[in-house]
């Protein structure tokens, strides 16, 4: 059993397999009533209204033990993945890569906005539009670009959900910044030294 866990962790680390998304809760973004969301389906307005307003949570979605083992097993490769792979750095092992540096890594990955090599959807446009608009199979649940499943949105429909904004951490109310927050915690905005609630 121990070898199997190590093998799967290694395969995830080198990018050969992608782990299933765990139900790491975060927060619930502002709800858009379904009647308003359906009014704008397929339009640029829907993207502006329904795209993310917050950065994804910073956690170790593949497991903190797995991330620690990967980091201890080969620190150079681990650091290279933290520096070059946004999925690994910002979602899979964000905390192990350093929660304090998450905002800076995010800005580096998406410095070119939608022209960034990291700005893409893993699914076709129609699929991501349905995810964005919370329609079809996504309508009965609480799935959204900014909700508690933001880490899933970042992985599958990053471009459509507007995660390619290098300044996403700087979009908090009143000119504040979003503080990188662990999964399961609500987003916290900081304005200079004051916390905005």
N, C-alpha and C positions, 0 to 999 in steps of 0.2 A: 504494500500500500504506500509506503514512504517513497519508493522509487517512482511510482505513478504520479504522486503529487509533485515531486521534483521535476519529472519529465514534462508534465502539463505546464508547470510554472515556467520552465525553460522555453517551451514552445511559444507560450504567450509572450515572453520576454523578447524572443527573436522575431516575433511577428508572424509566425506560421499559423497560429490559430487565434481567434478572437474570443474572449470569454463571454458568456452570456451576461447580460446586464443584470446586476443585482438590484433589488428594490431599496436602494439607498434613498431615504427621504430627504428632502431639502426644505422647500417652502412652496407655498402656492402663490404664483404670480397673480397679478390683477386679472380677475375674471372678465371676459368679454361675453356679454349675453349672447346666446346662440342666435337669436333673431338678428342682432347686429353683425355678428360674424358671417352669417350666411348672406347678408345683404352685400358684402364686399368680396364674395368668393371669386378667386381667379384674378383679382385686380392688384395694382400696386398699393392701393389703400390697405388691403388685407395684410400685405407684407409689413407696411409701416405700423399698423395697429397690432398685429398678432405676433410679429417677430420678437425676439428676446429683448428684454430690458435690463437683464442682469447677466453677469458672467456665470459660467457653470460653477457648481460647487467644487471645492478642492479636497478630494479624498483619495483613498487608496481603494478604488472600486474592485480591483482584483484581489484585495485582501492585504492588510498591513503586514502580516507574516510573510506572504509571498513577496511583497515589495522589499522587505528587509532582507530576505534570503537572496533575492536578485542583486540587491545593492552590495551585500557582503560577499557574494559569490564572484562578482566581477565588477568592481567599482568603476572601471574605465568605460566599459560598455554601458553600464547603468547610467553614468553621467552623460554619455553621448546620446542615449535615448531621451534623457531629460532635456537636453539642449536642442534636439533635432526632430522629435516626434511629438506633435501636439496632443495626440490621443493619450500617449503614455504619460507625458509630462503634466497635462492638465486634468486628466480624468483617471487613468488607470493607476498611476502611482504619484499623484500630485503632492500628497503630503510627504511622501518619502523623498521626492525631488526637492522639497522645500516650499512650504506654504507661504513663507514670507516673500519668496521670489516669484510667486505665481503670476502676479500682475505684469511684472517685467518680462517674463517668458511669453505671456500672452501677447503683449505689445510687439515683441520680436517676431513671433510667428505670423502675426497679421499686420505687420508694418505696411504692406502693400495693399491692404484692404482686400477687395474681391479679386485682385490680380495676384494675390499670394498663392504660392503653390499648395498651400494647406487649405485653401478655401474651395471646398467642393462638397457635393452631396454624394453619399454612397448609394442612393437610390435615384430612380428617374424623377423628373420634375413633377409628374402627375402624383406620384406617391408622396413626395414631400409637400406638395400643395395641399393634399388632404390632411397631412399631419399638421401643417401650419394652420389650416382653417378648422381643424378638429371636426372633420367630416368623415363620412364612410365608416370604416372600422374604428376610427379614432374618436368618434362623437360620443359614445356612451360613457367614456371614462374621463379621467382628469388629465389626460395626456396633453401637453402643450410645449411650446418652445421654451417658455420661462418658468414652468412649474417645477414640481418636485422631481420630475423626470428630465430635467434640463441636460443631465449628462448623456442621456439617450439621444436627445435632440442634437446635441453637439456632435455625436458620433455618426448619426445617420443622415441628418438634413442640415448640416452646418451652414451652408450658404443660404438656403431658403429661410432658415430661422434667424439670419442676420448675426451670426457669430463671427463674421470676418471683419468686424470693426475693431481696429487696433486700440481705439479709445474707449472700449466698452467698460473698462474699470473706472473711467472718468465721467460716466453718465449719470451719477447719482444726483438726487434732487439738491437744489440750492448750491450748485457748483461743487458738490462733494465728490468723493471717490468711494467706490465699493471696496470694502476690505475683503481680501480672499477669505472665504468662510468654509469650514468643513461641511461635508454632506450631512444633512440632518439639522443644520442650524439655519435660521433665517438670515437673509442678507443684511449686512450692517453697512450703512453709509457713514463715512467719516468726513467732516468738513473741517479742515485744518486739524485741530485737536478735539473738537466736539463730535460726539456721536449723534447722528440724526436718526430719530425713530419714527 
